[in-house]
Amino acid sequence: MNKANTIKLSFFNKYERVHRRNVKIK
C-alpha cells in the first residue's frame, strides 16, 4: 500500500504541474 500511495502521489504531482501550466498559458 505504501508503494502504491507513493506512486499515486508522484502521478498526482505531475498532473497538477501540467494543469497549472495549462492554466497559466490560458
PAVO-215121 format. One record per residue (C-alpha): x, z, y; residue in three letters. Coordinates in nm, 2 decimals, padded with zeros to 4 digits. Layout:
! PAVO-215121
seke c1->X c3->Z c2->Y residu->Ala $
...
! end
This chain:
! PAVO-215121
seke c1->00.00 c3->00.00 c2->00.00 residu->Met $
seke c1->00.28 c3->00.08 c2->00.24 residu->Asn $
seke c1->00.44 c3->-00.26 c2->00.19 residu->Lys $
seke c1->00.10 c3->-00.43 c2->00.25 residu->Ala $
seke c1->00.05 c3->-00.23 c2->00.56 residu->Asn $
seke c1->00.39 c3->-00.33 c2->00.70 residu->Thr $
seke c1->00.32 c3->-00.69 c2->00.63 residu->Ile $
seke c1->-00.02 c3->-00.67 c2->00.79 residu->Lys $
seke c1->00.13 c3->-00.51 c2->01.10 residu->Leu $
seke c1->00.40 c3->-00.77 c2->01.12 residu->Ser $
seke c1->00.15 c3->-01.05 c2->01.09 residu->Phe $
seke c1->-00.08 c3->-00.89 c2->01.35 residu->Phe $
seke c1->00.20 c3->-00.85 c2->01.59 residu->Asn $
seke c1->00.29 c3->-01.22 c2->01.55 residu->Lys $
seke c1->-00.07 c3->-01.33 c2->01.60 residu->Tyr $
seke c1->-00.11 c3->-01.10 c2->01.91 residu->Glu $
seke c1->00.21 c3->-01.26 c2->02.06 residu->Arg $
seke c1->00.07 c3->-01.61 c2->02.01 residu->Val $
seke c1->-00.27 c3->-01.51 c2->02.15 residu->His $
seke c1->-00.11 c3->-01.35 c2->02.46 residu->Arg $
seke c1->00.09 c3->-01.67 c2->02.52 residu->Arg $
seke c1->-00.22 c3->-01.88 c2->02.49 residu->Asn $
seke c1->-00.40 c3->-01.66 c2->02.74 residu->Val $
seke c1->-00.10 c3->-01.68 c2->02.98 residu->Lys $
seke c1->-00.10 c3->-02.06 c2->02.95 residu->Ile $
seke c1->-00.47 c3->-02.07 c2->03.02 residu->Lys $
! end
